Amino acid sequence: MRDDGRELLFEIMDLGGWMRVCVVDPVTAEEVVVTAPSGTARADLERLARRRMIAHLAARGLLASANTETDTDAGGAPRRDPRGGIIV
C-alpha cells in the first residue's frame, strides 16, 4: 500500500479477540503497532495503521509533510488532543 509515494508493509495477526497490525516503512525502518477488535474490517485496520505511521514519521521529522490538514497543525506536526494524545 502506498501513501504519499511511500510504500508501507503491513502484517495483520488475529490474536483471538484482537487484531494486531504492524506497519513498517521500509525507507526509514520505522515500525508502528496498533491493535483493534477482531471484527474490525481490514481496510479500517490498514487505514488506522497508515495514519498512525504518518503521525509517527511526522513527529520524528522523517516525513516532509503530512498529507492531510486535519491530521496536522499549521507547522506540519501531528495535532495534539487536549488530554495529551496525538490525533490520528
Rosetta constraint file for C-alpha pairs under 8 A:
AtomPair CA 1 CA 7 HARMONIC 5.74 0.50
AtomPair CA 1 CA 8 HARMONIC 5.63 0.50
AtomPair CA 1 CA 9 HARMONIC 7.05 0.50
AtomPair CA 2 CA 6 HARMONIC 5.18 0.50
AtomPair CA 2 CA 7 HARMONIC 4.46 0.50
AtomPair CA 2 CA 8 HARMONIC 6.08 0.50
AtomPair CA 3 CA 7 HARMONIC 6.53 0.50
AtomPair CA 3 CA 8 HARMONIC 7.44 0.50
AtomPair CA 3 CA 50 HARMONIC 7.78 0.50
AtomPair CA 4 CA 67 HARMONIC 6.94 0.50
AtomPair CA 6 CA 25 HARMONIC 7.75 0.50
AtomPair CA 7 CA 25 HARMONIC 6.80 0.50
AtomPair CA 7 CA 26 HARMONIC 7.27 0.50
AtomPair CA 8 CA 23 HARMONIC 6.52 0.50
AtomPair CA 8 CA 24 HARMONIC 5.76 0.50
AtomPair CA 8 CA 25 HARMONIC 5.02 0.50
AtomPair CA 8 CA 26 HARMONIC 6.83 0.50
AtomPair CA 8 CA 50 HARMONIC 7.72 0.50
AtomPair CA 9 CA 23 HARMONIC 5.46 0.50
AtomPair CA 9 CA 24 HARMONIC 5.10 0.50
AtomPair CA 9 CA 25 HARMONIC 6.52 0.50
AtomPair CA 9 CA 26 HARMONIC 7.38 0.50
AtomPair CA 10 CA 21 HARMONIC 6.85 0.50
AtomPair CA 10 CA 22 HARMONIC 5.75 0.50
AtomPair CA 10 CA 23 HARMONIC 4.55 0.50
AtomPair CA 10 CA 24 HARMONIC 6.61 0.50
AtomPair CA 10 CA 46 HARMONIC 7.45 0.50
AtomPair CA 11 CA 21 HARMONIC 5.65 0.50
AtomPair CA 11 CA 22 HARMONIC 5.09 0.50
AtomPair CA 11 CA 23 HARMONIC 6.42 0.50
AtomPair CA 12 CA 19 HARMONIC 6.76 0.50
AtomPair CA 12 CA 20 HARMONIC 5.73 0.50
AtomPair CA 12 CA 21 HARMONIC 4.54 0.50
AtomPair CA 12 CA 22 HARMONIC 6.50 0.50
AtomPair CA 13 CA 19 HARMONIC 5.60 0.50
AtomPair CA 13 CA 20 HARMONIC 5.14 0.50
AtomPair CA 13 CA 21 HARMONIC 6.49 0.50
AtomPair CA 14 CA 18 HARMONIC 6.13 0.50
AtomPair CA 14 CA 19 HARMONIC 4.62 0.50
AtomPair CA 14 CA 20 HARMONIC 6.47 0.50
AtomPair CA 14 CA 38 HARMONIC 6.78 0.50
AtomPair CA 15 CA 19 HARMONIC 5.70 0.50
AtomPair CA 15 CA 20 HARMONIC 6.97 0.50
AtomPair CA 15 CA 38 HARMONIC 7.87 0.50
AtomPair CA 16 CA 38 HARMONIC 7.19 0.50
AtomPair CA 17 CA 37 HARMONIC 6.07 0.50
AtomPair CA 17 CA 38 HARMONIC 5.16 0.50
AtomPair CA 18 CA 35 HARMONIC 6.63 0.50
AtomPair CA 18 CA 36 HARMONIC 5.67 0.50
AtomPair CA 18 CA 37 HARMONIC 4.51 0.50
AtomPair CA 18 CA 38 HARMONIC 4.50 0.50
AtomPair CA 19 CA 35 HARMONIC 5.52 0.50
AtomPair CA 19 CA 36 HARMONIC 5.29 0.50
AtomPair CA 19 CA 37 HARMONIC 5.89 0.50
AtomPair CA 19 CA 38 HARMONIC 5.05 0.50
AtomPair CA 19 CA 40 HARMONIC 7.99 0.50
AtomPair CA 20 CA 33 HARMONIC 6.98 0.50
AtomPair CA 20 CA 34 HARMONIC 5.98 0.50
AtomPair CA 20 CA 35 HARMONIC 4.59 0.50
AtomPair CA 20 CA 36 HARMONIC 6.79 0.50
AtomPair CA 21 CA 33 HARMONIC 5.58 0.50
AtomPair CA 21 CA 34 HARMONIC 5.27 0.50
AtomPair CA 21 CA 35 HARMONIC 6.07 0.50
AtomPair CA 21 CA 45 HARMONIC 7.03 0.50
AtomPair CA 21 CA 46 HARMONIC 7.70 0.50
AtomPair CA 21 CA 49 HARMONIC 6.82 0.50
AtomPair CA 22 CA 31 HARMONIC 6.92 0.50
AtomPair CA 22 CA 32 HARMONIC 5.77 0.50
AtomPair CA 22 CA 33 HARMONIC 4.39 0.50
AtomPair CA 22 CA 34 HARMONIC 6.56 0.50
AtomPair CA 22 CA 49 HARMONIC 7.39 0.50
AtomPair CA 23 CA 31 HARMONIC 5.74 0.50
AtomPair CA 23 CA 32 HARMONIC 5.41 0.50
AtomPair CA 23 CA 33 HARMONIC 6.40 0.50
AtomPair CA 23 CA 49 HARMONIC 6.32 0.50
AtomPair CA 23 CA 50 HARMONIC 7.22 0.50
AtomPair CA 23 CA 53 HARMONIC 7.25 0.50
AtomPair CA 24 CA 29 HARMONIC 6.40 0.50
AtomPair CA 24 CA 30 HARMONIC 5.78 0.50
AtomPair CA 24 CA 31 HARMONIC 4.48 0.50
AtomPair CA 24 CA 32 HARMONIC 6.58 0.50
AtomPair CA 25 CA 29 HARMONIC 5.38 0.50
AtomPair CA 25 CA 30 HARMONIC 5.47 0.50
AtomPair CA 25 CA 31 HARMONIC 6.56 0.50
AtomPair CA 25 CA 53 HARMONIC 7.98 0.50
AtomPair CA 26 CA 30 HARMONIC 7.34 0.50
AtomPair CA 28 CA 62 HARMONIC 7.75 0.50
AtomPair CA 30 CA 57 HARMONIC 7.91 0.50
AtomPair CA 31 CA 53 HARMONIC 7.67 0.50
AtomPair CA 32 CA 49 HARMONIC 7.31 0.50
AtomPair CA 32 CA 52 HARMONIC 7.24 0.50
AtomPair CA 32 CA 53 HARMONIC 6.09 0.50
AtomPair CA 32 CA 56 HARMONIC 7.76 0.50
AtomPair CA 33 CA 49 HARMONIC 7.24 0.50
AtomPair CA 34 CA 48 HARMONIC 7.82 0.50
AtomPair CA 34 CA 49 HARMONIC 6.27 0.50
AtomPair CA 36 CA 40 HARMONIC 6.69 0.50
AtomPair CA 36 CA 45 HARMONIC 7.36 0.50
AtomPair CA 40 CA 44 HARMONIC 6.66 0.50
AtomPair CA 40 CA 45 HARMONIC 6.70 0.50
AtomPair CA 41 CA 45 HARMONIC 6.35 0.50
AtomPair CA 42 CA 46 HARMONIC 6.19 0.50
AtomPair CA 43 CA 47 HARMONIC 6.08 0.50
AtomPair CA 44 CA 48 HARMONIC 6.06 0.50
AtomPair CA 45 CA 49 HARMONIC 6.19 0.50
AtomPair CA 46 CA 50 HARMONIC 5.91 0.50
AtomPair CA 47 CA 51 HARMONIC 6.09 0.50
AtomPair CA 48 CA 52 HARMONIC 6.13 0.50
AtomPair CA 48 CA 88 HARMONIC 7.65 0.50
AtomPair CA 49 CA 53 HARMONIC 6.12 0.50
AtomPair CA 50 CA 54 HARMONIC 6.26 0.50
AtomPair CA 51 CA 55 HARMONIC 6.24 0.50
AtomPair CA 51 CA 88 HARMONIC 5.72 0.50
AtomPair CA 52 CA 56 HARMONIC 6.08 0.50
AtomPair CA 52 CA 88 HARMONIC 5.81 0.50
AtomPair CA 53 CA 57 HARMONIC 6.07 0.50
AtomPair CA 54 CA 58 HARMONIC 6.01 0.50
AtomPair CA 54 CA 63 HARMONIC 7.47 0.50
AtomPair CA 54 CA 66 HARMONIC 6.58 0.50
AtomPair CA 55 CA 59 HARMONIC 6.00 0.50
AtomPair CA 55 CA 66 HARMONIC 7.62 0.50
AtomPair CA 55 CA 71 HARMONIC 7.82 0.50
AtomPair CA 55 CA 77 HARMONIC 7.87 0.50
AtomPair CA 55 CA 78 HARMONIC 5.71 0.50
AtomPair CA 55 CA 86 HARMONIC 7.84 0.50
AtomPair CA 55 CA 88 HARMONIC 6.59 0.50
AtomPair CA 56 CA 60 HARMONIC 6.47 0.50
AtomPair CA 57 CA 61 HARMONIC 6.16 0.50
AtomPair CA 57 CA 62 HARMONIC 4.94 0.50
AtomPair CA 57 CA 63 HARMONIC 5.36 0.50
AtomPair CA 58 CA 62 HARMONIC 5.85 0.50
AtomPair CA 58 CA 63 HARMONIC 4.99 0.50
AtomPair CA 58 CA 64 HARMONIC 7.48 0.50
AtomPair CA 58 CA 65 HARMONIC 6.98 0.50
AtomPair CA 58 CA 66 HARMONIC 6.52 0.50
AtomPair CA 58 CA 76 HARMONIC 7.34 0.50
AtomPair CA 58 CA 77 HARMONIC 6.05 0.50
AtomPair CA 58 CA 78 HARMONIC 6.78 0.50
AtomPair CA 59 CA 77 HARMONIC 6.06 0.50
AtomPair CA 59 CA 78 HARMONIC 6.52 0.50
AtomPair CA 65 CA 76 HARMONIC 6.01 0.50
AtomPair CA 66 CA 71 HARMONIC 7.33 0.50
AtomPair CA 66 CA 72 HARMONIC 6.75 0.50
AtomPair CA 66 CA 76 HARMONIC 6.29 0.50
AtomPair CA 66 CA 77 HARMONIC 7.87 0.50
AtomPair CA 68 CA 72 HARMONIC 6.93 0.50
AtomPair CA 69 CA 73 HARMONIC 7.07 0.50
AtomPair CA 71 CA 78 HARMONIC 5.87 0.50
AtomPair CA 71 CA 79 HARMONIC 6.00 0.50
AtomPair CA 71 CA 87 HARMONIC 6.70 0.50
AtomPair CA 71 CA 88 HARMONIC 6.17 0.50
AtomPair CA 72 CA 76 HARMONIC 5.16 0.50
AtomPair CA 72 CA 77 HARMONIC 5.23 0.50
AtomPair CA 72 CA 78 HARMONIC 4.39 0.50
AtomPair CA 72 CA 79 HARMONIC 4.95 0.50
AtomPair CA 73 CA 77 HARMONIC 5.66 0.50
AtomPair CA 73 CA 78 HARMONIC 6.29 0.50
AtomPair CA 73 CA 79 HARMONIC 5.48 0.50
AtomPair CA 78 CA 86 HARMONIC 6.41 0.50
AtomPair CA 78 CA 87 HARMONIC 6.87 0.50
AtomPair CA 78 CA 88 HARMONIC 7.69 0.50
AtomPair CA 79 CA 86 HARMONIC 5.93 0.50
AtomPair CA 79 CA 87 HARMONIC 5.59 0.50
AtomPair CA 80 CA 84 HARMONIC 6.35 0.50
AtomPair CA 80 CA 85 HARMONIC 5.74 0.50
AtomPair CA 80 CA 86 HARMONIC 4.57 0.50
AtomPair CA 80 CA 87 HARMONIC 5.83 0.50
AtomPair CA 81 CA 85 HARMONIC 4.94 0.50
AtomPair CA 81 CA 86 HARMONIC 5.58 0.50
AtomPair CA 81 CA 87 HARMONIC 5.92 0.50
